[in-house]
Amino acid sequence: MRHRRASVRGVRAALPGLLTAVALTLLIASTGHTQERPVRNVADYPTIQEAIDALPPDGGTVVVPAGTYTLPRKIRLPSHVELRGEGMDTTILTLADGANDHLISNRDLRQGDTDITIRDLGLRGNAENQTDWSFGVRFENVTDSVVERVEADDFTKDGFYFGYNNGNGVRNVRVSDCRAVGNHRYGIAIKDGTQVRIENCSFEGNGFADEGAGIKLGPDQGLDASNNWIAHNRVVGNYEGIVLYAAVGYQSHVGTNVVCENDVENNQQHGLQDFRGDHNRFIGNWTSSNGIDLDLNETSDVERRDCPTVDTGGAGAFVRQMH
């Protein structure tokens, strides 16, 4: 039906002339920075975390050379830090057997973090060898951050999870050109978030172990997943496709989200679902061969036109034309 469209010892071989740890700096322009920031190369440190911890208090960039890295515990990223690999298919971080942890988290869950960038990495959850929850990227209480060109596969819960701590969720975060494949619950989940952009990503084979979805906006009790932007994604062959869900009795809110020009096909249950949402907008999506292509509510707004205008400035860069 068409509706329009952590040990890294032994991994020392850096590329010729690759950045060294001491004197090099990098001008970070893509996330809005105008000052030079220090760079650390993981090849010069025993672990990825030690390279991160070697940055000064005002942050910098950590480069992870191509290779495969097995991590027994999560990487914790503080504010103003970029973690950068050499490609989602060439720099691979794998959760060690029995780690039962996330692969990447922000550092200060209670006070919160800001201005974190993760790019050009492949994350592998090794779910068969875990006995508890694991996530690829888990952000709680994070603002003004970017995740791009990151693949998160085979985690016992979610590839990407945006949650909350100390009453604060995730705000103004962009997830672009990412992939999530074969995660047991969700490809990406927003449990408490606003002004999150999920765009140009691919979600496939998620949710079959835990009746989840490719993309799920489902806030926990009393929380909010509103004013988010989900556009130009490929959501194919999951248990559920794109689900906006305000659970009965939770006093949660899922409203004024824009779901725009996504390709949603061959999902076992719903393609697009808006359960008890509040004036969510569905614009130019393509749905085909899902269990139920569309399951919307009386406030859902289905439009056949181009996506709204998007402000492309800044780290999170969000939709300005929401109405």
Rosetta blueprint (number, residue, H / E / L):
1 M L
2 R E
3 H L
4 R L
5 R L
6 A L
7 S E
8 V L
9 R L
10 G L
11 V L
12 R L
13 A L
14 A L
15 L L
16 P L
17 G L
18 L L
19 L L
20 T L
21 A L
22 V L
23 A L
24 L L
25 T E
26 L E
27 L E
28 I L
29 A L
30 S L
31 T L
32 G L
33 H L
34 T L
35 Q L
36 E E
37 R E
38 P E
39 V E
40 R E
41 N E
42 V H
43 A H
44 D H
45 Y L
46 P L
47 T L
48 I H
49 Q H
50 E H
51 A H
52 I H
53 D H
54 A L
55 L L
56 P L
57 P L
58 D L
59 G L
60 G E
61 T E
62 V E
63 V E
64 V L
65 P L
66 A L
67 G E
68 T E
69 Y E
70 T E
71 L E
72 P L
73 R L
74 K L
75 I E
76 R E
77 L E
78 P L
79 S L
80 H L
81 V E
82 E E
83 L E
84 R E
85 G L
86 E L
87 G L
88 M L
89 D L
90 T L
91 T E
92 I E
93 L E
94 T E
95 L E
96 A L
97 D L
98 G L
99 A L
100 N L
101 D L
102 H L
103 L L
104 I E
105 S E
106 N E
107 R L
108 D L
109 L L
110 R L
111 Q L
112 G L
113 D E
114 T E
115 D L
116 I L
117 T E
118 I E
119 R E
120 D E
121 L E
122 G E
123 L E
124 R E
125 G L
126 N L
127 A H
128 E H
129 N H
130 Q L
131 T L
132 D L
133 W L
134 S L
135 F L
136 G L
137 V E
138 R E
139 F E
140 E E
141 N L
142 V E
143 T E
144 D E
145 S E
146 V E
147 V E
148 E E
149 R E
150 V E
151 E E
152 A E
153 D E
154 D L
155 F L
156 T L
157 K L
158 D L
159 G L
160 F E
161 Y E
162 F E
163 G E
164 Y L
165 N E
166 N L
167 G L
168 N E
169 G L
170 V E
171 R E
172 N E
173 V E
174 R E
175 V E
176 S E
177 D L
178 C L
179 R E
180 A E
181 V E
182 G L
183 N L
184 H L
185 R L
186 Y E
187 G E
188 I E
189 A E
190 I E
191 K L
192 D L
193 G E
194 T E
195 Q E
196 V E
197 R E
198 I E
199 E E
200 N L
201 C L
202 S E
203 F E
204 E E
205 G L
206 N L
207 G L
208 F L
209 A L
210 D L
211 E L
212 G L
213 A E
214 G E
215 I E
216 K E
217 L E
218 G L
219 P L
220 D L
221 Q L
222 G L
223 L L
224 D E
225 A E
226 S E
227 N L
228 N L
229 W E
230 I E
231 A E
232 H L
233 N L
234 R E
235 V E
236 V E
237 G L
238 N L
239 Y L
240 E L
241 G L
242 I E
243 V E
244 L E
245 Y E
246 A L
247 A L
248 V L
249 G L
250 Y L
251 Q L
252 S L
253 H E
254 V L
255 G E
256 T L
257 N L
258 V E
259 V E
260 C E
261 E L
262 N L
263 D E
264 V E
265 E E
266 N L
267 N L
268 Q L
269 Q L
270 H E
271 G E
272 L E
273 Q E
274 D E
275 F E
276 R L
277 G L
278 D E
279 H L
280 N L
281 R E
282 F E
283 I E
284 G L
285 N L
286 W E
287 T E
288 S E
289 S L
290 N L
291 G L
292 I E
293 D E
294 L E
295 D E
296 L L
297 N L
298 E L
299 T L
300 S L
301 D E
302 V E
303 E E
304 R L
305 R L
306 D L
307 C L
308 P L
309 T L
310 V E
311 D L
312 T L
313 G L
314 G L
315 A L
316 G L
317 A L
318 F L
319 V E
320 R L
321 Q L
322 M L
323 H L
